[in-house]
């Protein structure tokens, strides 16, 4: 019974970590550690659920304008 519980717990950790990251309750690094996956595997896991790792905030539009002006 303990092995089954441990297997279930280990298999549910990536999904729970993805949910906590998506909701902003864990950073990418902490969620990756919690999931038990490597960073690249966890990012792939997030992508399979359509969860973006880069999140725009209130400064994104301004930063995009600055970058566009700098590159032109």
C-alpha positions, 0 to 999 in steps of 0.5 A: 500500500505504501508503494502505491501511495508513493507512486501516486504522490510522485505522479501527481506532483508535476500537475500540482506544481503546474497548477501552483505556478499557473496561479502565481503561488510558486515561482518557476524554480520552486515549482520545478523543484516541487515537481521533481522534474528537470527544468526543461522537462517541467517547462515541457510539462507546462507547455503541454497544458498551455501554461506560459512561463513568461508573464506580461505585466504592467511594464511590458508595453512600455518595455516593448516600445523602448526595445522597438525604438532601440532596434530601429 
